[in-house]
Amino acid sequence: MTVRPTDEPSATDKRATAEPGSVLTRLILLTLLMAELLIQVDQTIVNVALPFIKRDLGFSEPGLPWVVNAYALLYGGLLLIGGRIGDVFGRRRVLIIGITVFTVASAVCGFATDPATMVVGRAVQGVGGALTAPVVLSLIITSFPEGPKRQKALALWGSAAAAGALFGLLLGGLLTSGPGWPFSFFLSIPIGLAIVVLSLTTLTDSRAEERPSLDVVGAVTITAALLLTVFVFLDTDNPWSAPQRGGLLVVVAGLLVLFFAVERRQEHPVVPLHLLRRRNTGGALGIMMMWGATQMSYFYFVTLYLQGQLGFSALRTGIAYLPLIAILMVSAQVCTKTVDRVGLRRMLVLGLSFLGVGMAWLGVAAPSVSYLGAVLGPTILSGIGLGLTMMPAGSLATAGIAPTDAGAVSGLFNTAMLVGGSLGLAVLTTVTQATGGLGDTYSFRVGFLSCTAIMAAALAVALLVIRVPSEPEAA
């Protein structure tokens, strides 16, 4: 089975490449960034509302993280095949379907009256996001040549992704304190409709002339393995010595073995294993998985710390993140303008260092129970770190990648962040519950210092694994 070479730009890619300053190209980029923004906003907009969702829908403490994990796991687990579906059925068509699914699921979450409906709605949102995100990032990657133009495009995409997550926290606070937490989900409806209209009027559909096979078995096995892994960590009703937990871990190991066996035999695998053997690509993906683990946990723990320990309202909690948004925007611009002089690897190391120090500061200062003493300083450092990390990591992951692998790399990059975030939150939630739950500052200290350790490991990978892009790298 042959496939039209993807190094020949699609109809949409040609328009974006041929007319970089045109109004149409700007509308195309606006459409893609709005789609990315919507997905990222809905990852965090519920974080501020978690205590209210727990109260109104009757969630237990161990079950509450599933409001986050149900979205992130389905999103992360299906991202890889989402990119392939876009290649087969057309990127514009899949983008529209994904946004439509996402929007309908948002309405379901807003009208939810029990935990099961909320978790199912969030899972379906994840499916919609998984159909959308790889199309967005792969179009951005293939529309800009490697070098400064791609770096600027990735910086814009990274800023949209990070800003979406942060604006989600602010909007969540405003809406939860005002009309109520359901409007955190209802907000997605008009935005989703606008993206669909823009997609229909600005994007041109494209797909491979001969359809490649869909690696459904690979996607299903890896998603099942990830879901079971997180369930094992969230199942605090049973001790770690319980046979049920051990049995599930055995099933997970079997699913992973099956997954890699399937991938080696697939003509069009959901995970092209040769990409993982590339030093910079594999290293950057590992870093982003650890980055996701710390950042999702950071938002989760800081939100509960502000509301539980400092007594902040949902609105004050959202406002408390404003310095992070402002610093992120500034540092991302600084990163774009100075990365040619500093270098991608050094910029990545610098960003990870800021994030690690910020996490350590939070852990040490948590017992002070003060926003100025325990949160503001680490928030500023985290904003700097976020702005300096996303673009170099994306550039390193895609440097030297053939256009035929752009969709796979975009899926892997998003998957690393989201799956790392879900697993990290599951692990760190288990750790904090083992130290007494998040009812006192000691457990928050444990959680933040655990994030520091993970970020230190990411920094070690950046120093020991990543090469400067000028060095040759075997495929």
N, C-alpha and C positions, 0 to 999 in steps of 0.2 A: 504494500500500500504506500503510495507516494503522496507527499504533501507539498503544496506550493511553498517554496523557500520563503521564510519570513523575513529574510534580509531585504526583500523587496517590500517597500512600505505599503501598507494598506491604503485604501482611499482616504480614510481619516488622517493617517499619518502623513500622506503626501500633502494634504491641505495645510497641516500644521507646520510641515517642514518648508514648504515652498513659499509660504507667506507668513513669516514669523511675526510681522508687525501688523497684520491685517485685523480688522474688527472681527471677522469670522473666527480667526485663530484665537483671539482673546476670549470670544464667547465659548469656544470649545474648551479652552483651559479653565474658564470660569465654571463651566458645567462639571468638569472632572473634579475640580477643587471643592465645589459645593457637595458633590457626592462623597468625597473623602471627609469633608467637614461633618456632614450629617452622621456618618458612621462613627466617627470619633466622639462627637458630642454625646451620642447615645450610649457610649461605653461608660461615661462618667457622670452623666446628668442625674442618674439614679443614686449615686454615692451619697450625696447630701441628704437625699430623701430616705435612705435606708432605715433610720430609726422610726420614721413615720410609716413606712411600708410594713416594717416588722409589727408595729402596734396595730395598724388598721387591718392587716390581712392575717395576723396571727402566726407569723414566722417564728420558729425556734432559733436560738443563737447559732447552732451548727448549720441550720438550713438557710440562714440569711445570705451567706456568700453565694448561694446558687443564683440569686438575682443577678449577680455579676458573672458567675462562672457559666451559667446556661448560655448566655450570649457569647462569651469569649470562647468557649470550647467548641461550639458548633461553628462559629466563625473561623477559628483557627484550624479546626479539623477539616473543614471543607474548602478552605482557600485554595489549596493546591489543585483540586479538580475544578474549582470555579474558573481558574484561568484557562484550562483546557476546554471547558464548556463554551467559553467566550470565543475561542479559536474555531470551534466546530459550528456553532449556531449563529455567530455574528456578535461582535462586541457591543454594538449599540443595542441590539435586541436583548442581550443578556443584562446589560446595564439597566434597561427599562424594567425588565422582569424583576431584577434584584431590588431595585428601588421600590417597585410596587409591592413586592412581598414584604419588604421592610416597613413600608408605610402602613399597610394593613395590620401587621403584627404590632406596630406601635399603638394603634387604636385598641387592639385587644388588651394590651398591657394597661392602657389607661382606664379601661372599663373593668379590670380584674377585681374580683371580690374575694379571692382565696389564693393561697400560695401556689396551688397546682396550675391555675390559669396564668398567673404571673410568670412562673418558670417556663411553661410551654410557650407563652408569647415571646419571652426573651430568647428562647431557643430558635423560634422561627425568625426573629429579628436577625439572629446570627447567620441563619441560612441566607437571608437576603443580603446581608453584608458580605458574605463569602462569595456571592455571585458578582458583587459590585467591585470590591476593592482590587482584585488582581487585574481587572480590565482597566481601572484608573491608573494604577502604577505602571503596568506594562505599556500603555499608550504614552505615558510620560517618558519612560525609558527609551522607547523606540523612536520618539519624536525628536530627541535631542542627541547630537553626537557626543561621544565620550570626551570629557574635558570641561572647560569653564561653563559652556552652555548647559551641559547636563547637571553640573554642580549647582548652578543657579536654579534650575528647574527642580532638582531634588531638595534644595533648601526651601523653596516655596512650598513644595509638597510636605516636607517635614514640618515646616511651620504651621501649615494648615492642619496636619495631623495632631501635633502637640497642642496648638491653640484650640482645636476642637475639643480635646479632652479637658482643657482648662476652662474654656468657656462653658462647657457642660456643667462643671462644678458651680460656676457663678449663676448660670441660668437655673440650675437645679435649686439653688438657694432662693433665688427670686421667686420662682414659681411655687416652690413648696411653702414659702412663707406667705405668698399671696393667694392665688386661687386654689392651691393644693397640689400634691405630688402627681395626680393623674395628668396634669397639664404638662409635666415634664415629658410625657409620651405624646400628648396631643400636638405639641410643638412640631413634631416630625411630619405631620400630615401636610401642612401647606408647603413646607420646604421640599418634601418628596414630590408633590405635584409639580412644583416649579422645575425641579430637575428633570422630570419626565417630559415636560413641555420643551425645555431647552434641548434635551437629547433628540427629540423628534425634529426640531427645527435647525439644529446646528451640526449634529453628528451624521456621518455617512456610514452605513453598515458595511462590514467586511468580515470575511471568514476564509479559511483555507479552501482552495478549489476542490480538493478531495478530502473528505472528513477523516481525521485520525481517530483511532479508537479511544474510548473513554476508559480510564483506569478506575472503574467503579470499585472493584474489589480492594485495590490499594487504599482508596479514600475511606472506604467503610472500615477496613481493619485498623487503620491508624486512628480514626476518630473513635472507634470503640475502645481501643487501648487507652487513649487519653481520657475518655470519660470515666472508665473504670479506675484509672489511676487516681484521678481527683476524688472520686467517690470513696476510695480507700482512705484518703487523708481526711475527708470530711466526716467519715463515719465514726464520730466520737462516742457513739453509744456502745461500741464494742472496744475492748482493749486491744493493743497491738498483738497480744498473744492469742487472740481469738482465731479459730480455724477459718472463719469466714473471710477475714482480712488476708490471711495467708493464701487461701484458695483463689481469691480475686487477683492477687499479685501473680500467681502462677498462670492464670488466664491471660493477664496482661503480657507476660513474657511470651506466651504462645502466640498471641496476636502479633507481637512485634516480629517474631521469627517468621511468621506467615507473611507479614507485610514485606519484609526485605526479600523473601523468596519470590514473591509475586513481582516485585519491582525489577529484579534481575532478568525476568523473562518477558517483561512487557516491551512491546515495540515503542509505545509512547507512555512511559511510566509517569505516574503523578509526581514522583520525585526522581528526576534524573540523577542517579547516584554519582555520576562523574562530576557534577557540580560541587558535591560535598568534598571531593578530593582536592579541589582547588584551595590552596592555602588561605588566600585572602577571603574568598567567598565563605568557606567553612568557618574561618575565624570570626568574620563579621557576623555571620548568622548565630554563632555561639554567644558572642557578645550581646547581640540584640535579644537573645532569649533570656540572658541574665538581666539585661536592662529592663525588659518587660516584667520580670519577676519582682524587681525592686520598685519599679514605678507604680505598678498596679497596687502593690502592698502599701506603698507610700501614701497614695491617695486614700486608700481604705482606712489605714491606721490614723493618719492625720485628721481625717474627717471625724472619726469616732473620738479621737483625743480632744478635738476642739469642742465637740458637742457634749461628750461625756465627762471630761475632766475640767474643761474651762467653762462649761455651761453656755456655749455659743448657740444662738438660734441658727436655723438653716440659712437665713439670709446673711447673718454675720459670718457664717462659715464660708459661703460663696465669696463674700467680699474679702475674706482673709487670703484668698488665693490671687487677688488682683496683682500684688507685687510679683508673683511668679509669672503671670501672663506678661506683664510689662518687661521684666528682665529677659524673658524668653525671646520676645520680639527683637529686642535690642541686640542680644548676644547672637541670634541667628544671622542678623545683618552683618555683625562684626565678623562672624565666621565666614560668610560668603566673600567678604572683601579682603580677608587676610589669609585665607587658606592656601593660596598660591605661594605665599612667603613662608608660612609656618609648615605646610605639608599636611596631607591627609592623616597620616599616622600620628604625628605629634598633636594635631588638633583633636583627634579622637581620644588620645591619652589624657589631654588636658581636660576635656569634657567629662570623662569618666572620673577623673580625680576630684573635680568640683562636686560631682554627685556623691562620691564616697564620703568626702569630708562633710557634706551636708547631712547625710544619713547618720554619721558618727555624732555630729553635733546634736541632732535630735535625740539620739539615744542617751547621751550624757546629760542633756538639759531637761529631759522629760519630767523628772521629779520636781522641778521648779514650778510646774503648773502655771505657766505664764506665757502669753502669746509673744511678747517682746523678748523674753528671755529664752524661750524654748522653740519657737516656731518661725519668727520673722527672719532671723539670720539664716537658718538652714533653707528657708524658702528662697531667699535671694541666691544662695549658692546653687540650689537645685535648678533655678531658672537659668543661670549661666551654663550649668552642665548640660541641660536639655538643649539649649540653643547651639552648643558646640559639638554635640554628639551625633544627631540624626543625619546631617548631610555627609560628613566623612564616612560614617558607617555605610550609608547607602551607596556612596561612590566606590568604596573599597569592595563592597559585595558585588557590584556590577562591572568593575573594571576588567576589560578583556573578555567579557562575556559576549558570545555570538548573539545576534538578533534572534536566532531561532530559540534561544533559551531565555529570552527576556520575560516571557510569561511565567515560566517556572521559577525564575529567580524572584520575581515580584511576589509570587505566592509563598515562596519559602521565607522571604523577608518578613512579610506580614504574619505568617504562621509563627515564626520564631518569637516575635514580640507578643502575640496574643496567647499562644500556648505557654510560653514562658511565664507570662503574667498570671494565667490561670493556675498553673502548677505552683508557682511561687506563692500566690495567695493561699492556696490550699495548704502548702507545707507550713508557711509562717502562721496561718490561723491555728493549725494543729499545735505548733510550738507555743504560741501564746496561751492557748487553752490549757496546755500541760503545765503552765506556770501560774494558773489561777484565773485565766480569762482576762478580758480587757476591762476589768472593773477597778484596777489600780495602776499606778504609774510604773510599777516594776515590770509588768507584762508589756507595756508599751516600750519600755527601755529594751527588753529582750527582742521585741519585734524589729525595732529600728537598728539595733546593733547586728541583728541577723542580716538585715538588708545591707549593712556596711560590709559584712563578710562576703556576701554575694558580689557586691560591686568591686571588692578587692580582687576577686577571682576574675571578673571581667577585665579589669585593668591588667592583670597578669597575662591574659590571652592577648590583649592588645600589644603588650611589650614583647612577648615571646613568640607569638604566632604570626601576627600581621607583618608583611613586608611592605616596603615602600613600593608604590605602583610601578616605578621604573624598572624594578627587577623582574626578569622573566618568570613566568609561573606555568608549570605543567598543567595541562587540562586533566 
